[in-house]
Amino acid sequence: MEKFCFVVPLKWGMLIIAIIDTILGILGLWFLYLVDEEWTCDLKLNIVLLVFHLVGGCLNLVLSIWDNKVEHAYIYLITSSYRIVILLYAIFAFIDGWLLVGIIDTIIFILGIFFWICVHFWYSKLKNE
């Protein structure tokens, strides 16, 4: 894969991924807060995972654009594994009858898998240089 979404060079696609991933993460956290106003363990866990991913993953992905270090892209690949939690939320939302929440979480999960695949191509490109 040389281009992100067949249009933008892969390098700049990583910047787009970092921006969209940050926006989706913040919106997802806000949405979760609206659903769960009591600051339960689920909300606290999501805050920790999201901050870890945003600071550790998205920021390092942006850094990988400028310094071309494979380690930065690798950190994003590791921190984006929190999407498993999003998949679990989608499953439980469907079970509990929260159709809209389940659909939104499923879309975020699928988009996250696409992002992970694109970043993996970027990681492979950096590793081979």
Contacts in CASP RR format, 6 or more apart in sequence:
PFRMAT RR
TARGET T0000
AUTHOR 0000-0000-0000
METHOD contacts of the structure
MODEL  1
MEKFCFVVPLKWGMLIIAIIDTILGILGLWFLYLVDEEWTCDLKLNIVLL
VFHLVGGCLNLVLSIWDNKVEHAYIYLITSSYRIVILLYAIFAFIDGWLL
VGIIDTIIFILGIFFWICVHFWYSKLKNE
1 10 0 8 1.000
1 118 0 8 1.000
1 121 0 8 1.000
2 9 0 8 1.000
2 10 0 8 1.000
3 9 0 8 1.000
3 10 0 8 1.000
4 10 0 8 1.000
4 12 0 8 1.000
4 13 0 8 1.000
4 14 0 8 1.000
4 16 0 8 1.000
4 17 0 8 1.000
4 118 0 8 1.000
5 13 0 8 1.000
8 16 0 8 1.000
10 118 0 8 1.000
10 121 0 8 1.000
10 122 0 8 1.000
10 125 0 8 1.000
11 65 0 8 1.000
11 122 0 8 1.000
12 65 0 8 1.000
13 118 0 8 1.000
14 61 0 8 1.000
14 62 0 8 1.000
14 64 0 8 1.000
14 65 0 8 1.000
14 73 0 8 1.000
14 118 0 8 1.000
14 119 0 8 1.000
14 122 0 8 1.000
15 62 0 8 1.000
15 65 0 8 1.000
17 61 0 8 1.000
17 115 0 8 1.000
17 118 0 8 1.000
17 119 0 8 1.000
18 58 0 8 1.000
18 59 0 8 1.000
18 61 0 8 1.000
18 62 0 8 1.000
20 111 0 8 1.000
20 115 0 8 1.000
21 53 0 8 1.000
21 54 0 8 1.000
21 58 0 8 1.000
21 80 0 8 1.000
21 112 0 8 1.000
21 115 0 8 1.000
22 54 0 8 1.000
22 58 0 8 1.000
24 108 0 8 1.000
24 111 0 8 1.000
25 50 0 8 1.000
25 53 0 8 1.000
25 54 0 8 1.000
26 50 0 8 1.000
28 104 0 8 1.000
28 108 0 8 1.000
29 46 0 8 1.000
29 47 0 8 1.000
29 50 0 8 1.000
31 101 0 8 1.000
31 104 0 8 1.000
32 42 0 8 1.000
32 43 0 8 1.000
32 46 0 8 1.000
33 43 0 8 1.000
35 101 0 8 1.000
36 42 0 8 1.000
36 43 0 8 1.000
45 85 0 8 1.000
46 85 0 8 1.000
49 82 0 8 1.000
49 85 0 8 1.000
50 82 0 8 1.000
52 79 0 8 1.000
52 82 0 8 1.000
53 79 0 8 1.000
53 80 0 8 1.000
53 82 0 8 1.000
56 75 0 8 1.000
56 76 0 8 1.000
56 79 0 8 1.000
57 75 0 8 1.000
57 76 0 8 1.000
57 78 0 8 1.000
57 79 0 8 1.000
57 80 0 8 1.000
58 76 0 8 1.000
60 71 0 8 1.000
60 72 0 8 1.000
60 73 0 8 1.000
60 75 0 8 1.000
60 76 0 8 1.000
61 72 0 8 1.000
61 73 0 8 1.000
61 76 0 8 1.000
61 119 0 8 1.000
63 69 0 8 1.000
63 72 0 8 1.000
64 70 0 8 1.000
64 72 0 8 1.000
64 73 0 8 1.000
64 76 0 8 1.000
64 122 0 8 1.000
64 126 0 8 1.000
68 126 0 8 1.000
68 129 0 8 1.000
69 126 0 8 1.000
70 123 0 8 1.000
70 126 0 8 1.000
70 127 0 8 1.000
73 119 0 8 1.000
73 122 0 8 1.000
73 123 0 8 1.000
73 126 0 8 1.000
74 123 0 8 1.000
76 119 0 8 1.000
77 116 0 8 1.000
77 119 0 8 1.000
77 120 0 8 1.000
77 123 0 8 1.000
80 112 0 8 1.000
80 115 0 8 1.000
80 116 0 8 1.000
80 119 0 8 1.000
83 108 0 8 1.000
83 109 0 8 1.000
83 112 0 8 1.000
83 113 0 8 1.000
83 116 0 8 1.000
86 105 0 8 1.000
86 108 0 8 1.000
86 109 0 8 1.000
87 105 0 8 1.000
87 106 0 8 1.000
87 109 0 8 1.000
89 101 0 8 1.000
89 102 0 8 1.000
89 105 0 8 1.000
90 101 0 8 1.000
90 102 0 8 1.000
90 105 0 8 1.000
90 106 0 8 1.000
90 109 0 8 1.000
93 99 0 8 1.000
93 101 0 8 1.000
93 102 0 8 1.000
93 105 0 8 1.000
94 102 0 8 1.000
END
